[in-house]
Amino acid sequence: MKRIDKENYYLDIAQTVLERSTCLRRCYGAILVKNDEIISTGYNGAPRGRKNCADLGYCTREAMQIPSGERYELCRSVHAEANAILSAARSETIGSTLYLAGRDAKTGELLPDATSCAMCRRFIINAGIERVVIRRTPTEYTVVHVEDWIREDDSLPEQ
């Protein structure tokens, strides 16, 4: 029997975490790992005490006809990456790796284009996370060095 590599091991756990997501569009799961130990987990869902879209039976962004990838501030959910960071002490996040998996809520298919939104990228940078590993297929993934997100500042207007 072939042993699973560490990146896919942690991505499998992130993929299990996304099963707690309450989003009706895209489900994400994230885990933070440092020194080969899981620090925290997070999935996308409404803030504690508020109704989730799954509870409401509709997506507020879809009801407002907001295209995917736009106007995240109108989403009811706290993103998976943010929830994982909120559940960890900064001393634990510095130098850690965030593993991220996403799937389409309607089809159940993995999202080959999964990535962190601009706001989550800022959280990741400030948390001192070193790498983000994003699942593409059941065995393929992309490794992002957070230093690249710092250097390639997407918050500045193009010139």
Summary of the structure (lengths in Angstrom):
residues: 159
radius of gyration: 15.4
end to end distance: 53.1
largest distance: 53.1
contacts: 475
relative contact order: 0.18
helix: 33%
strand: 23%
